[in-house]
């Protein structure tokens, strides 16, 4: 008798769709699992758009509230997290507009935003630090800070695009869906963002290594 191989485990997208269907059917725990799965990534994305750390959690919460209310409209044509990221981007944009109308800046924003940059800069530091001497550690941190500063100086749309690509790992197609623009525009924004960051960081790399990159 031929042994039937076990069925492959469901993909993350299938799992998300299953949780969406369970939520729509009235299973609140299913939506809590979606929140647990994506909360950190959504907060990190929002933290790159809204530099007031006091607002990041509120905007993330509003994102999930909006997603929950619109969940019955989700048909699965796109990945759930792409759909969720688009809601997060739009919610953050609305918050930024509201802040301009009522420009109350918190102390944390004046200090330079949230402390979540360590997640994004740690990879840069690990790549650049070949030996753990005080000099190399300091150099890596300076370069990582320069990368973050260069990203912060980008126009909003370029910063969003390069964040979704380099930090969140979305494909160009997914970013186009999140940002509601053609894929060619996404490629252009990411190219321009990388060029701008490179122009600011390359001199530091050359100084540290003593060679041209």
C-alpha positions in Angstrom: 0.0 0.0 0.0 1.4 3.3 -1.0 2.0 5.6 1.9 0.5 9.0 1.4 3.0 11.8 2.2 1.9 14.2 4.9 0.3 17.4 3.7 2.7 20.4 3.7 2.2 22.9 6.5 0.0 25.9 5.6 1.9 28.9 4.3 1.9 32.1 6.4 -0.5 33.7 3.9 -2.9 30.7 4.2 -2.6 30.9 8.0 -3.5 34.6 8.0 -6.5 34.0 5.7 -7.7 31.3 8.0 -7.4 33.6 11.0 -9.3 36.4 9.1 -12.1 34.0 8.3 -12.3 32.8 11.9 -12.4 36.5 13.0 -15.2 37.3 10.6 -17.1 34.3 11.9 -16.9 35.7 15.4 -13.7 34.2 16.9 -12.1 37.2 18.7 -9.1 35.1 19.7 -8.2 34.7 16.0 -7.8 38.4 15.6 -5.8 38.6 18.8 -3.3 36.2 17.1 -3.1 38.4 14.1 -2.4 41.4 16.3 0.3 39.5 18.2 1.9 38.4 14.9 2.1 41.8 13.3 2.0 44.4 16.2 5.8 44.7 16.5 6.3 45.1 12.7 3.4 47.6 12.4 4.8 49.7 15.3 8.3 49.6 13.7 6.9 50.8 10.4 4.9 53.6 12.0 7.9 54.6 14.1 9.8 55.3 10.9 7.0 57.7 9.8 6.0 59.3 13.1 9.0 60.2 15.2 7.0 60.9 18.3 7.3 57.6 20.2 4.3 58.5 22.4 2.1 58.4 19.3 3.4 55.2 17.7 1.5 52.8 20.0 -1.7 54.9 19.6 -1.4 54.9 15.8 -0.7 51.1 15.8 -3.8 50.5 17.9 -5.9 52.7 15.6 -4.5 50.7 12.6 -5.7 47.4 14.1 -9.1 48.9 15.0 -9.5 50.1 11.4 -8.4 46.7 10.1 -10.8 44.9 12.4 -13.7 47.0 11.2 -12.8 46.5 7.5 -11.9 42.8 7.9 -15.1 41.6 6.2 -14.0 43.4 3.1 -10.7 41.5 2.9 -11.0 39.0 0.1 -7.6 37.6 0.1 -6.5 39.0 -3.3 -3.5 40.5 -1.6 -1.4 39.2 1.3 -3.0 40.1 4.6 0.1 41.9 5.9 0.3 44.0 2.7 -3.3 45.0 3.3 -2.5 45.7 6.9 0.6 47.7 6.1 -1.4 49.9 3.7 -3.9 50.7 6.5 -1.0 51.5 8.8 0.6 53.8 6.3 -2.7 55.6 5.7 -3.4 55.9 9.5 0.1 57.3 10.1 -0.3 59.8 7.3 -3.6 61.0 8.8 -1.9 61.4 12.2 0.8 63.5 10.6 -1.8 65.7 8.9 -3.6 66.1 12.3 -0.3 66.9 14.0 0.3 69.7 11.5 -3.1 71.1 12.3 -2.3 70.8 16.0 1.5 70.8 16.2 2.0 69.7 19.7 5.5 68.1 19.9 6.3 65.8 22.7 9.5 65.7 24.6 10.4 62.3 23.1 10.0 63.7 19.6 12.4 66.5 20.5 14.9 63.9 21.7 14.8 62.3 18.2 12.0 59.8 18.3 11.6 56.3 19.7 14.3 54.0 20.9 13.4 51.2 18.4 16.2 52.1 16.0 18.4 49.4 17.6 16.5 46.7 15.6 17.3 48.4 12.4 20.9 49.5 13.2 22.0 46.2 14.8 22.3 44.5 11.4 24.5 47.4 10.1 26.7 47.2 13.2 27.0 43.4 12.9 28.1 43.6 9.3 30.6 46.4 9.8 32.2 45.2 13.1 34.8 42.6 12.2 36.6 42.7 15.6 35.2 43.9 18.9 37.6 46.7 19.7 36.3 50.0 21.1 37.4 51.7 17.9 35.4 49.4 15.6 32.4 49.4 17.8 32.4 53.2 17.9 32.9 53.3 14.1 30.0 50.9 13.5 27.7 52.9 15.8 28.6 56.1 14.1 27.9 54.7 10.7 24.6 53.1 11.8 23.6 56.5 13.3 24.5 58.1 10.0 22.3 55.6 8.1 19.4 56.4 10.4 20.0 60.2 10.1 20.2 59.8 6.3 16.9 57.9 6.3 15.3 60.6 8.5 16.3 63.3 6.1 14.6 61.6 3.2 11.3 62.9 1.9 8.4 61.0 3.4 7.6 58.9 0.3 11.2 57.8 -0.2 11.6 56.9 3.4 8.4 54.8 3.4 9.5 53.0 0.3 13.0 52.1 1.4 11.8 51.2 4.9 9.3 48.7 3.5 12.0 47.3 1.2 15.1 47.2 3.4 13.7 46.8 6.9 10.3 45.0 6.3 11.5 43.0 3.4 8.5 43.6 1.2 8.7 42.9 -2.6 8.4 45.8 -5.1 4.9 44.5 -6.0 3.8 44.5 -2.3 5.3 48.0 -1.7 3.4 49.3 -4.8 0.2 47.9 -3.3 0.9 49.4 0.1 1.8 52.8 -1.3 -0.9 52.7 -4.0 1.4 53.6 -6.8 2.9 51.9 -9.9 5.8 49.5 -9.4 8.0 51.8 -11.6 7.4 54.6 -9.1 8.4 52.3 -6.2 11.7 51.3 -8.0 12.5 55.0 -8.6 11.8 56.0 -5.0 14.0 53.2 -3.6 16.8 54.0 -6.1 16.7 57.6 -5.1 16.6 56.8 -1.4 19.6 54.4 -1.7 21.5 57.0 -3.6 20.8 59.7 -1.0 21.8 57.4 1.9 24.9 56.2 0.1 26.1 59.7 -0.6 26.0 60.5 3.1 27.5 57.3 4.4 30.2 56.5 1.8 32.6 59.2 3.1 32.4 57.7 6.6 33.1 54.2 5.2 36.1 55.6 3.2 37.5 57.3 6.3 37.1 54.1 8.4 38.6 51.7 5.9 41.0 54.0 4.1 39.8 52.8 0.7 37.3 53.7 -2.0 34.0 51.7 -2.1 
